[in-house]
Amino acid sequence: MNIEKLQQAINIQFNDASLIKQAFTHSSYVNEHRDVRYADNERLEFLGDAVLELGVSQYLYRENESMEEGHLTKLRAAIVCEASLVKFARELHFGDYILLGKGEEQSGGRDRPALLADAFEAFLGALYLDRGFNVALQFLEHYVFPKIDKGAFSHVMDYKSQLQEFVQQEKHQVVTYDIVKEIGPSHDREFVTEVKVNNKLVGTGTGRSKKEAEQRAAKQALDALR
């Protein structure tokens, strides 16, 4: 594996490059190289899982002051689940760096979801050991948290339903959504939505789709009303 290429790609330099190698060393590779002392990434994966969960929890707690514990838990679970970690790993081309045994390589292990998710967590564990939690957090701020802000997990948090439930605590509350502006050409359009409660403006949202804009408007309304 090209350790230097990886460090340049993510713009992070390790003090102990052997930790990167361990983070991307699958157990199948270790089993085929027993004559050399290699360590697989399973222990680093265990540590990285905790680093990821703490980092995401801290971010969600800080950025969603009005969100209740149950909703925070649900959103965090969607961010740290295997499917999400696989997407992060693929975007970073982590599969290119994994050391695999011949059998695992031939069976397509380099793109196996569980293997990619494990490598992502193991990398976080290695980064934490080598550079500390703050640098690990900076990595998440660059590659994970922006996706939360852009609504990649909005399908998990239905802010429109939450807003409807919130306003129904009082009778005769009517929620309406209006597309007030469309920005850009048809192939790259953004929608601006206003949400009103009894004709009073309570939130505005922008998104690549009408649904996304409405969800963001509802979130802003919830933050303001709560």
C-alpha atoms as one frame of an Amber mdcrd trajectory, in Angstrom:
protein
   0.000   0.000   0.000   1.111   3.541  -0.720   1.004   5.145   2.727   2.345
   8.475   1.520  -0.315   8.733  -1.190  -3.036   8.155   1.385  -1.629  10.772
   3.749  -1.470  13.294   0.927  -5.032  12.484  -0.144  -6.452  13.202   3.312
  -3.887  15.910   4.116  -2.901  14.280   7.406   0.579  13.103   8.347   0.968
  10.288  10.859   3.826  10.234  13.302   3.801   6.427  13.242   3.027   5.263
   9.715   2.859   1.650  10.905  -0.499   2.486  12.489  -1.927   3.313   9.069
  -0.656   0.017   7.720  -2.254  -1.853  10.593  -5.557   0.003  10.052  -5.712
  -1.352   6.505  -4.418  -4.865   7.225  -7.150  -7.484   7.006  -6.904 -10.689
   9.014  -6.717 -12.719   5.773  -3.431 -10.987   4.932  -2.012 -11.733   8.369
  -2.966 -15.391   8.031  -1.007 -15.672   4.790   2.097 -13.928   6.164   2.719
 -15.718   9.420   6.469 -15.590   8.820   6.349 -11.801   9.288   4.968 -10.057
  12.330   1.818  -8.311  11.137  -1.160  -7.140  13.189  -4.646  -6.977  11.695
  -7.001  -4.026  12.115  -9.590  -5.592  14.410  -8.407  -3.939  17.635  -8.119
  -0.563  15.905 -11.640  -1.075  14.554 -12.898  -1.536  18.116 -11.258   1.720
  19.179 -12.330   3.629  16.080 -15.954   2.658  16.634 -15.854   4.448  20.007
 -14.068   7.489  18.540 -16.652   7.753  15.761 -19.612   7.453  18.102 -18.234
  10.068  20.495 -17.350  12.469  17.692 -20.758  12.179  16.041 -22.559  12.399
  19.390 -20.684  15.567  20.312 -21.446  17.141  16.946 -25.153  16.298  17.019
 -25.497  17.519  20.608 -23.841  20.814  19.762 -25.609  21.475  16.449 -29.143
  20.370  17.388 -29.975  22.122  20.637 -33.697  21.514  20.310 -33.522  17.841
  19.298 -34.748  15.363  21.865 -32.655  12.405  23.030 -34.638   9.850  21.060
 -34.196  11.726  17.800 -30.488  12.290  18.479 -30.040   8.555  19.021 -31.883
   7.706  15.822 -29.856  10.154  13.750 -26.541   8.999  15.237 -27.420   5.384
  14.483 -27.978   6.248  10.826 -24.632   8.060  10.586 -22.508   5.335  12.196
 -24.241   2.331  10.593 -22.364   0.081   8.193 -24.052   1.455   5.056 -22.948
   5.005   5.882 -19.391   3.972   6.763 -19.115   2.127   3.456 -20.060   5.319
   1.595 -17.459   7.321   3.518 -14.793   4.683   2.838 -15.587   4.506  -0.879
 -15.474   8.276  -1.276 -12.005   8.214   0.288 -10.952   5.222  -1.881  -9.988
   3.287   1.231 -10.507   0.014  -0.623  -7.408   0.740  -2.704  -5.199   0.587
   0.388  -6.442  -2.556   2.135  -3.996  -5.438   2.436  -5.840  -8.691   1.702
  -5.048 -12.361   1.472  -5.168 -13.852  -2.031  -8.433 -15.665  -1.432 -10.160
 -12.579  -0.062  -8.795 -10.503  -2.934 -10.027 -12.936  -5.584 -13.507 -13.101
  -4.040 -13.961  -9.330  -4.297 -13.128  -8.517  -0.696 -11.676  -5.135  -1.598
 -15.189  -3.813  -2.172 -16.947  -5.885   0.468 -19.163  -3.547   2.565 -18.291
  -4.987   5.969 -14.593  -4.889   5.165 -14.737  -1.256   4.026 -16.717  -0.197
   7.100 -14.206  -1.947   9.350 -11.309  -0.208   7.600 -12.929   3.191   8.086
 -13.342   2.587  11.823  -9.842   1.129  12.124  -8.402   4.188  10.412 -10.173
   6.433  12.919  -8.745   4.344  15.745  -5.241   4.654  14.311  -5.659   8.395
  13.834  -6.819   8.789  17.421  -3.830   6.868  18.775  -1.339   8.742  16.609
  -2.642  12.324  16.608  -5.290  12.481  19.340  -9.021  13.082  19.461  -8.904
  16.662  18.133  -7.272  15.602  14.861  -9.693  12.671  14.567 -12.499  15.184
  15.063 -11.043  17.428  12.343 -11.089  14.448  10.000 -14.776  13.874  10.772
 -15.501  17.585  10.350 -14.029  17.413   6.871 -15.424  14.120   5.584 -18.512
  13.214   7.641 -20.198  16.186   9.295 -20.751  18.188   6.058 -22.928  15.337
   4.809 -25.132  15.753   7.870 -25.474  19.463   7.156 -26.314  18.790   3.503
 -29.210  16.567   4.509 -27.740  13.160   3.598 -29.566  11.695   6.595 -32.750
  13.744   6.388 -34.634  10.564   5.416 -34.017   9.396   8.983 -35.133  12.574
  10.688 -38.562  13.557   9.380 -38.616  17.152  10.584 -41.941  17.813   8.865
 -43.628  15.155  10.983 -41.911  16.457  14.104 -43.115  19.982  13.368 -46.653
  18.752  12.779 -46.616  16.884  16.101 -45.198  19.919  17.876 -47.787  22.429
  16.652 -50.664  19.999  17.264 -50.026  20.346  20.977 -52.266  23.363  20.593
 -55.579  23.282  18.734 -56.289  25.020  15.453 -52.649  25.163  14.334 -52.219
  24.880  10.553 -48.818  24.242   8.924 -48.247  25.220   5.290 -45.232  25.034
   2.971 -44.616  27.291  -0.009 -41.877  27.228  -2.648 -40.958  30.913  -2.816
 -37.958  30.745  -5.134 -36.175  28.484  -7.602 -32.491  29.192  -8.196 -30.242
  28.041 -11.040 -30.712  26.095 -14.283 -32.937  23.043 -14.499 -30.029  20.588
 -14.186 -28.665  22.299 -11.072 -31.677  23.839  -9.360 -32.164  24.825  -5.743
 -35.528  25.405  -4.116 -36.277  27.869  -1.327 -39.218  26.953   0.892 -41.033
  28.877   3.614 -43.030  27.136   6.308 -45.786  28.985   8.134 -47.920  28.185
  11.158 -51.281  29.936  10.930 -49.820  32.120   8.160 -46.912  33.219  10.369
 -43.454  32.576   8.893 -41.508  30.274  11.223 -38.788  28.800   9.012 -36.994
  28.875   5.658 -35.053  26.106   3.944 -33.028  25.584   0.787 -32.437  22.271
  -0.956 -31.739  20.482  -4.224 -35.270  19.107  -4.159 -38.571  20.448  -2.888
 -38.655  17.709  -0.263 -35.187  18.583   1.021 -36.051  22.297   1.169 -39.224
  21.547   3.130 -37.345  19.334   5.592 -34.768  22.058   6.222 -37.468  24.683
   6.634 -39.230  22.434   9.154 -35.987  21.928  11.077 -35.406  25.676  11.278
 -38.986  26.145  12.462 -38.551  23.501  15.166 -35.350  25.122  16.391 -37.097
  28.484  16.592 -40.340  27.283  18.189 -38.715  25.045  20.780
